[in-house]
Amino acid sequence: MSRIRLPVLALVGLLGGCEAPPPPVEQDAALLVGAAALLAPGAVPGPLDLPADHGAHPSQGLELWRLQARVEETDGRAHLLTLGVVRLTLATPPDPPLSAWRGDRLLWGWSQRLGPVGVAFEQRRARAVLGLAGARPDPPRVWVRDWTLNLGPGRPPWRLRFEDAAGRRLVLAGGAPALGLARLAATLGAEATTAGPQGYLLPGLSVSGRLLVDGRPRAVEGRAWFEHLWAGGGEGAGAGLRLTRLTLQLDESRTLACVELRRAEAGGRPIPGCVLVTDDGQVRAFRRRELRLEAQERGTHPARWRLEIPAVALAVALTPWDDAPGPIAPGVAVRVAGSAEGRVIEGWGWVESNGPEQRMRGEAE
């Protein structure tokens, strides 16, 4: 199987500098969707080295830290949250530096919350100079202005903490093993290599803490996952290549991560793969012939899908999350409904796509 290429992130203009005024939120949200390229396995990822890989990777040109969660207030009101930080290295700085303000590393943080009172979007961005922003490997920590993400130890039990000056505070904890990108890419039939992006997903995390809703602090708790990815950069995707990632929280104890690759030179035949991770540490992979994954609509960011994995008697339908305004930094929020091993599934997740428009089953490429 030929290597999957990593599209280059269009973040240079996006993160241009902390001196320039930020673009409108709507423009930022659209550009964030374009940044989804970082979330896709480019060249097949290599082996994971924890706990060392839990820290920052300053030698890499691109790095992403992101958490996604569904939380509830004490009155039962539910919110979906995605919060992330991207680091981009623009160029090798001069030696000695021309100015203390001329850092070569830019960090941009964003958060978007979907809830019963609408959508809330925030962002922070700064150069990694004069302590305004940065990422440290030991102890693992990332910050952008008043936002701080402490990553905790690089092995289970995981404990991560996010805080900001406005009073938000989230603590993520869990004991499930990290899911490396290589394990997920292997479901596509690819052989692991040290080229391309590296990274991992921490599934099945509990989350508790405090969010601001309508300007007031609200205690929340729920479930989350966290991912950390890094890469040196990459070339543009070949014409006709489309890659979709689905990360689904099926219930309180099971997270399902899936990918689907579609290549024009293969006649548009999709190649799906999934990995199921449970909170007690069990990991089970499913390749193309063991599952059925079909989009139920076409378009750039389809949210309606059907997924079946007979080995675990799983059959679920994915539909857009109520009141979702569209792609969410990046991706589409979805509800997951169906059954698995005789139990009703009512979960949630994100679907992220890049490449040509999604086609329906049977359509010619």
C-alpha positions, 0 to 999 in steps of 0.5 A: 500500500502506498503511503498516505501523504500529509497535506500542509497546514495553512497556518502561516497566515492564520497565526501570522503574529501576535501584533496583528489584530485577530481575524473575525471568529467566523474566518478563524473557524473556517480556517480551523476546518482547513487545519484538519490536515494535521489530524489525518495520518499522513505518511504512515506513523511510526512507533510510540515512545511513552512517557517521552512522547507525552512531552513537547517535540520542539524539533518538529515543525507542527504540533497539536494538543486537543481535548474533546468532551461531552459534559453535563451541568448539575441540572443535566444540561449537556455541552460538547466542548473541543479545545486545542492548541497548535504550535507552528514553527515558521523558520529557523531564527537568526543567531543571535535573534534580532529582537526578543519579539521575533520568535519563530514559534507561534501558538494558537489556542481555540475552544468551542462549546455547543450547548443549550444556550448556543455556541461559544467560541474563544481563541488565544494566540501568541509567539513563544517569546517573553513567556507569552506562550510555549510548550515544555517537554518536562514537566509536560506543559503547554500555554498560550497567554492565560490558557495553561494545559498541564499534561501530567505523567506520560503513563497511566493513570493519566491526569491532565488539567486545563485552566484559564484566567476567566475561571475555567478549570477542567481535570481529565483522568483515566487509566486506559492505554494510549492508542498510537496512530500506528495502531490505527493506521495498521487497520488500513493495511499499511506498514508502520514507518518512522516517516510522517506524523506521530501521535496518540489518542487517550480515550475514555477519560473522565472530565470534571471541573468548571465552565463559564456558561452565560458568563457564570461558572458552572460545575460540569462532569462527563467523558472526554478524550485527548490527542497529541500529534506532531510532524515535521510538515508534509506535501499536499495530498494527491488528487482524489484522496479523501481521508475521514476520521471518526472518534466516537464515545459509545458509552461510559466505558468504550471509545471507537476510533475509525478511519476511512481512506478513499483513493481515486486511483483505486476507483473510489473504493473506500478502505475503512478500519476501526479500533475499539478501546475499553476503559479496562485496557482492552484494545481490539482492531477491525479491518476492512472486511470486518466492518461496514462504514457508509456515508449517508450523505455527500458533501465536504463534511458529511455528518450522517454515517452508518457503521456496523461491526458484526464481531461485536454486534455493533450497528450505529447511525451517526447524525448531526448534533442538535443545533450544531452550526456546522464544522467545529474546529475542525470536524462535525459534532454527531450523535451516535445511536444504535446497539452493541452486543444487545445494549442500547448505544446513545453516544456522541463524537466527531467526524473529521474529513479532508480531501475531495467531496464525499460521494455516496456508495455506488457513485462514479468518481 
